[in-house]
């Protein structure tokens, strides 16, 4: 074997080893993955809270805040599928994520897309400044959160 082909062989072995390592998570990587996705949901709730307060008449209706937060939710929603790329089943983590997510990752992704679509519609509704359509669109967005929780989150 000449020097070049043995170099090539080593490269192939190196790639195979790193591919195997990429799939097998350490406990720490699994915990980090869970913490990252939980941070996304905390930020989603943080952006949702003022809207819930407006619907309950606990704070004044403010279409600008709704539009800004709806845009943030659309951005955060796009991160959900990426945040679940790491399959953390079987690590005994502190998590409300159901194992079913990784067996239905396509459907899970569609539920994330539904949230992004609802958030975009809410942003458009907020541009009108009218309370009634904005309230309806907030409700629809909340349902997109709930639909995914019903299927893929434990209580
Ligand atoms: C595509 C599915 C999906 C969508 C859409 C979704 N969630 Fe979740 N949510 C989950 C899953 C799964 C968990 C559990 C994550 C974990 O514990 O690892 C979760 C956890 C949470 C948590 C708990 C976070 C923590 O650990 O403290 C909150 C709060 C939350 N979601 C709020 C929301 C809100 C608000 C929306 C809509 C704006 C939303 N979620 C949309 C799937 C979803």
Boltz pocket constraint, residues with backbone or C-beta under 6 A from the ligand:
constraints:
  - pocket:
      binder: B
      contacts: [[A, 34], [A, 37], [A, 38], [A, 41], [A, 42], [A, 44], [A, 45], [A, 48], [A, 73], [A, 80], [A, 94], [A, 95], [A, 96], [A, 97], [A, 98], [A, 108], [A, 109], [A, 111], [A, 112], [A, 115], [A, 141], [A, 142], [A, 144], [A, 145], [A, 146], [A, 148], [A, 149], [A, 152], [A, 153]]
      max_distance: 6.0
